[in-house]
Amino acid sequence: MKAQNLGRFGRGGTRAIAVAAWLLLMPGMAALAGPFLLMDVDSGRVLVAEDSFKRWYPASLTKLMTAYVAFRAVEAGELRMSSPVRISKNAASEPPSKMGYPPGSVLTLDNALKIIMVKSANDVATAIGESIAGSQSAFAARMNAEARRLGMVDSHFVNAHGLHAPEQYTTARDLALLVRAIRTEFPQYAGYFSIEGLRAGDKVLPNYNFLIGRFEGADGMKTGYVCASGFNLVATATRRGRTLAAIVLGAGSQVERAERAANLLAQGFKAGGFGAPMLASLRPLGTESRDPTDMRPQICSQEAVAARRQRGDDEALLIERSAHVRPMARPPRLVTVRLGGADGPPPPGARYADVPIPTPRPPYPPQSAVSQGD
């Protein structure tokens, strides 16, 4: 394991040389295939990490950056939460997961953000980007500008939704920077990441972050999945005024990502974190590959899909397997979303969306149903 730990660091305090003892005792953690990181959000201290500079496909974790750019636009006065987000023909054509709204539909930015955090709808994510910046490529430029400003040196974005593109990648360390920025700069928007489910007309849309409502203190943030990335999760929880964030990349199933995150969070709350390195002080070990790992053979082969179907991959299995997750003792609290209701000023990009100018767009090769985003 190339793990960075609670406090034993090499010369200059930038390189870990041992694995935290509690990590070695955690069930299944030694077999982790993908990177992970556990951080104290308020202090910025990293309690434990492995391969945190390894580039990875973010899948729908991308939508955390989409939300962050939107929050920054609101803060700058470009638009309000009540401003319109319009579904263009381009947005409506995105592959699932999606809401399926017809072109020309309008919803508020507030409802659009709720939808991309819970349903992870790619059509709505694209519509947010187009409404703010005018085109997907222009919005990606804003995403990359924010990434550079935050110090996310190993991240690059080409779309607002996270459907697979070889040029779109990030790292566990960079995601930790983004998570901390969201939670510390915009605490007023924390509620977007802890919604238990949505009601859209006669449909109930559950949150597939299985820790929400089932792990003590869970309050966010986002799931992600495409074949190339495996199952990703950013999970936050707050206990006694202390917020931790677990970033798990490349898990083999929904249950596995949630179980790993729950283990990290539970053990992290037992550790004080005093003397743990600051996120800003982490440095790569120099052995990380610059090419993102493609998990498609392990995740979306016929054998892998069949194995997940056979053993199950749902909340019930997680509760059976994890000592830290309990059944939700009540019906999920649903938040209603709907079209219409926009009364704020249109964002600047709304004037330019659907203008037929050539803008580069990454190809989306045909994918089976199991390979689409969360």
Secondary structure, DSSP 8 states (H G I E B T S, - for coil): --EE-SS-B-GGG--B-S--HHHHTSTTGGG--S-EEEEETTTTEEEEEESTTS-B--GGGHHHHHHHHHHHHHHTTS--TTSEEE--HHHHTS-SS-----TT-EEEHHHHHHHHHHT--HHHHHHHHHHHHSSHHHHHHHHHHHHHHHT-TT-B-S-SS----TT-BB-HHHHHHHHHHHHHH-GGGGGGGS--EEEETTEEEE---TTTTTSTTEEEEEEEEETTTEEEEEEEEEETTEEEEEEEEEESSHHHHHHHHHHHHHHHHHS--TT--BGGG----S---SS----HHHHSSHHHHHHHHHH--SHHHHHHH-SS----SS---EEE--SB---S---GGGGTTT--------------GGGS--
